[in-house]
């Protein structure tokens, strides 16, 4: 698979989102795919292609770290994704628990001792590098996105930025499709949707609070999560001035 060339992902938050969503929209859909589950499968497919990976997988977690849903770029990657949850060890598990990316450029170097069951199993399947990115909103954990490669080597700075942006879009997709139980639903025909309103809301919150664009997005997502709202609905309220972050949020 071909890696994204330097400069593919724009410098601003909005540019990065737009570039990644363009990659996702170009990913062919599978018959029967719909809603958030279909959108996440396409996201994994696009991430795998853009990051020169053998595949990418994503696991949504429910309360207590239990698996809620798994999406993957292909069947082989889905098995790799599920394996670490079955074994209870691996980069996905560590990234979820630590709330930090786990970057393993060479499975044969140190990972065998760290994950004595998982690492030999994926190495036998041809995996030589794996990178896990937590999906979270502040202190709230939603799941993990994993990227698998058949050759050893660290992600380049551009690839790391690209992977983090894919993870950010995954978080937005999950929040847009969350039902009241915290799991995703299948009601959305286009789970990615237009981000124009979200970017406008992000800019408004940035001005209201005097923070960076990235911090503004964190605040919006945190509000959506705490109040069990879709990200799109929060953005609409901000743009319509029904919600302001200049006043304390309850």
C-alpha positions in Angstrom: 0.0 0.0 0.0 1.1 3.5 -0.8 1.9 5.8 2.1 0.6 9.4 2.1 3.2 11.7 0.8 4.5 14.6 2.9 2.1 17.5 2.8 -0.9 15.3 2.1 -2.4 16.2 5.4 -2.8 19.9 5.8 -1.3 22.0 8.7 -4.6 23.2 10.2 -7.1 20.9 12.0 -9.7 21.6 9.4 -7.4 20.8 6.6 -6.3 17.5 8.2 -9.9 16.4 8.8 -10.9 17.3 5.2 -8.0 15.3 3.8 -8.7 12.3 5.9 -12.4 12.3 5.2 -11.7 12.6 1.5 -9.6 9.4 1.7 -12.4 7.7 3.6 -15.1 8.7 1.1 -13.0 7.3 -1.7 -12.9 3.9 0.1 -15.3 1.5 -1.6 -18.2 0.4 0.5 -19.1 -3.3 1.0 -22.5 -4.6 0.2 -24.7 -4.4 3.3 -22.6 -1.8 5.0 -24.5 1.1 6.6 -24.4 3.5 9.5 -21.5 3.9 11.8 -20.3 0.3 11.5 -19.9 0.8 7.7 -18.3 4.1 8.2 -15.7 2.7 10.6 -14.9 -0.2 8.2 -14.3 2.3 5.4 -12.1 4.4 7.8 -10.0 1.4 8.6 -9.6 0.6 4.9 -8.6 4.1 4.1 -6.1 4.2 7.1 -4.5 1.0 6.0 -4.0 2.3 2.4 -2.8 5.7 3.4 -0.3 4.4 6.0 1.2 1.7 3.9 -0.1 -0.9 6.3 -1.2 -4.5 5.8 -4.4 -3.4 7.6 -6.0 -1.3 10.2 -8.6 -2.3 12.9 -10.7 -0.5 15.4 -12.3 -1.7 18.6 -15.0 0.2 20.5 -15.1 -0.4 24.2 -18.0 -0.2 26.6 -17.9 0.3 30.3 -15.2 -1.8 32.1 -13.2 -2.2 28.9 -15.6 -4.8 27.4 -15.7 -4.9 23.6 -18.7 -3.2 22.0 -17.8 -3.5 18.3 -14.9 -4.3 16.1 -14.3 -2.9 12.6 -11.3 -3.7 10.3 -10.0 -3.1 6.8 -10.2 -6.8 6.0 -11.0 -10.2 7.5 -7.3 -11.1 8.3 -6.9 -7.8 10.2 -10.2 -8.3 12.1 -8.8 -11.6 13.4 -5.6 -9.8 14.5 -7.7 -7.1 16.2 -9.8 -9.7 18.1 -6.8 -11.8 19.1 -5.4 -9.4 21.6 -8.8 -8.9 23.2 -9.2 -12.7 23.4 -5.8 -13.1 25.0 -6.1 -10.0 27.2 -2.8 -8.6 26.1 -1.3 -6.5 23.3 -0.9 -2.9 22.1 -4.6 -2.3 21.9 -5.1 -3.4 25.5 -2.1 -1.3 26.7 -3.2 1.8 24.7 -6.7 1.6 26.1 -5.5 1.2 29.7 -2.7 3.8 29.5 -4.7 6.3 27.3 -1.5 6.8 25.3 -0.4 5.6 21.9 1.6 2.4 21.9 4.1 2.4 19.0 5.9 -0.9 18.3 8.2 -0.5 15.2 9.6 -4.1 15.6 7.5 -6.8 17.1 10.7 -9.0 17.4 12.4 -6.4 19.5 11.1 -6.3 23.1 7.4 -7.1 22.3 7.9 -10.8 22.8 8.7 -10.3 26.5 6.0 -7.6 26.9 3.3 -9.7 25.4 4.5 -13.4 25.6 1.4 -14.9 24.0 0.2 -12.1 21.6 3.5 -11.1 20.1 4.6 -14.5 18.9 1.1 -15.1 17.5 1.0 -12.0 15.3 4.6 -12.4 14.3 3.7 -15.9 13.0 1.0 -14.2 11.0 3.5 -11.9 9.3 3.1 -8.8 11.4 6.3 -7.0 12.1 5.1 -3.6 13.4 1.9 -2.4 15.1 0.8 1.0 16.3 -2.2 1.5 18.6 -4.0 4.8 19.1 -6.5 5.3 21.9 -9.9 6.9 21.0 -10.9 9.1 23.9 -12.6 12.3 24.9 -10.7 13.8 27.8 -10.6 11.1 30.5 -13.4 9.1 28.8 -12.2 6.1 26.8 -14.1 5.0 23.7 -11.7 2.4 22.2 -8.5 1.9 20.2 -7.4 2.1 16.5 -4.6 -0.3 15.5 -2.4 -0.2 12.4 -0.5 -3.3 11.4 2.5 -3.5 9.0 4.4 -6.5 7.5 7.7 -4.7 7.6 9.5 -3.3 10.7 10.0 0.5 11.0 8.6 3.5 12.9 5.9 5.7 11.4 7.3 8.9 9.9 6.2 12.2 11.5 3.8 12.7 8.6 2.4 9.2 9.0 2.0 9.7 12.7 0.1 12.9 12.2 -2.1 11.1 9.6 -2.8 8.2 11.9 -3.7 10.5 14.8 -6.1 12.4 12.5 -7.7 9.1 11.5 -8.2 8.4 15.2 -9.7 11.8 15.7 -12.2 11.3 12.9 -13.1 7.9 14.4 -13.9 9.6 17.7 -16.1 12.1 15.9 -17.9 9.3 14.0 -18.5 7.4 17.2 -19.9 10.5 19.0 -22.1 11.3 16.1 -23.6 7.8 16.2 -23.8 7.1 19.9 -27.1 6.0 21.3 -28.1 6.5 24.9 -26.4 3.2 26.0 -23.0 4.5 24.9 -22.9 2.0 21.9 -23.1 3.0 18.3 -26.3 2.7 16.3 -27.0 2.1 12.6 -29.4 4.9 11.9 -26.9 7.2 10.2 -26.9 6.9 6.4 -23.7 9.1 6.2 -21.9 8.8 9.6 -19.1 11.1 8.5 -21.4 13.9 7.2 -20.3 17.4 6.6 -17.8 18.9 9.1 -18.4 22.5 8.0 -20.6 23.3 10.9 -18.3 21.5 13.3 -15.3 23.6 12.1 -17.4 26.7 12.5 -18.3 25.8 16.0 -14.7 24.9 16.8 -13.6 28.4 15.7 -16.3 30.0 17.8 -15.3 28.1 20.9 -11.6 29.0 20.3 -12.6 32.7 20.4 -14.9 32.3 23.3 -12.3 30.6 25.5 -9.1 32.0 24.0 -7.7 28.5 23.4 -6.2 26.7 20.5 -8.3 25.0 17.8 -7.3 21.6 19.1 -8.3 22.5 22.7 -11.6 23.9 21.4 -12.3 20.5 19.7 -11.5 18.7 23.0 -14.0 21.0 24.9 -16.8 20.4 22.3 -16.3 16.6 22.4 -16.2 16.6 26.2 -19.5 18.4 26.3 -21.0 16.0 23.8 -19.8 13.0 25.8 -20.8 14.3 29.3 -24.3 15.3 28.1 -24.8 12.2 25.9 -25.3 14.3 22.8 -24.2 13.8 19.2 -21.3 15.9 18.2 -23.3 17.3 15.3 -26.1 18.5 17.6 -23.6 20.3 19.9 -22.0 22.0 17.0 -25.4 23.1 15.7 -26.2 24.6 19.1 -22.9 26.5 19.2 -23.3 27.9 15.7 -26.9 28.9 16.5 -25.7 30.5 19.7 -27.9 28.4 21.8 -24.8 27.1 23.6 -21.8 29.3 24.6 -18.6 28.1 26.3 -18.1 31.5 27.8 -20.5 30.6 30.6 -19.9 27.6 32.9 -21.2 24.3 31.5 -23.6 22.2 33.6 
